[in-house]
Amino acid sequence: MLRIVTDGAVDMPYDWFETYEIHRIPINVHFGDAKTYLQDVELSLTDFYELVDGKSLPHPKTSQPSPHQFVEYYKKIAQPGDTILSIHITSKLSGTYASAVAAAEEVKDTFKVIPVDTLNGSMGTGFMCRSARLMERAGKSVDEIVRFIEGVRSKTMIILTLDTLDYARRSGRVGTLSAALASVLNVKPIALLQDGIVNMVDKVRTRKAALERVLDMAKQTYGDQPISLGVVHARDLASGEAMLEEARKRFNVKESFLTDLSISLAINFGPGTVGVVLYPAE
């Protein structure tokens, strides 16, 4: 049987986990040295925002699941002899893929684990997980699925606008966040995930202009190509819904989805982040 595993930095509508039989290994969320939680297991998205709002704890950080955590998770969700397709966030920003590779070697006598580096994240990787299951159900081999993901990952686009620079500055995971940019008050930066790296590629003065710029950049790249559209938001449902409505007007959208940004990404980008994920329509 083919098991599909992804990680806590990957977003998708909640019903996809059941519908497409996708398992998500939780990340570790640290509030200083004393407080560590397992995402989804000990810390829900609502719990996370309540803790952040309380401001009594240090700024949270995340760490990838260890190889041991992966081994235990594989044993939990699979049976001996199963094949596990372990599809993960870009290895250029996280050690999650490396942990999966190490765990795959450790359990090779029990499971066939195939780690896949999507060079993506958020709902970009979520779309790839869904494609993997749909292809498997259509009779495609695991090798065909992996080749498909390796081909589609460079065609998947993620553009976000941040409502604040504070979280990105603290996280240290956003490239080209210059001192000059970081020092500007009230600027709304635009972040692009490309080739596995997140870079700040533009900045505008107002929230409205930032949302418009996200759509303009996406249109410049995708034009009228048919797409599967994802809109993600970090505790800003109104902006997410508005962006989804506008994007449906501008793009050749075959299907569209709105979902929350995961805890892992909200920590790095901050509440108020909203953006689009463009994925080639199947």
Secondary structure as UniProt FT lines:
FT   STRAND          2..7
FT   TURN            8..9
FT   HELIX           14..19
FT   TURN            20..21
FT   STRAND          22..25
FT   STRAND          28..31
FT   TURN            32..34
FT   STRAND          35..39
FT   TURN            40..42
FT   HELIX           45..54
FT   STRAND          61..63
FT   HELIX           67..77
FT   TURN            80..81
FT   STRAND          83..88
FT   TURN            91..93
FT   HELIX           96..106
FT   TURN            107..110
FT   STRAND          112..117
FT   HELIX           122..137
FT   TURN            138..139
FT   HELIX           142..152
FT   HELIX           153..155
FT   STRAND          157..161
FT   HELIX           166..171
FT   HELIX           179..182
FT   TURN            185..186
FT   STRAND          188..194
FT   TURN            195..196
FT   STRAND          197..204
FT   HELIX           207..222
FT   TURN            223..224
FT   STRAND          226..233
FT   HELIX           237..250
FT   STRAND          252..260
FT   HELIX           263..269
FT   TURN            271..272
FT   STRAND          274..280
//
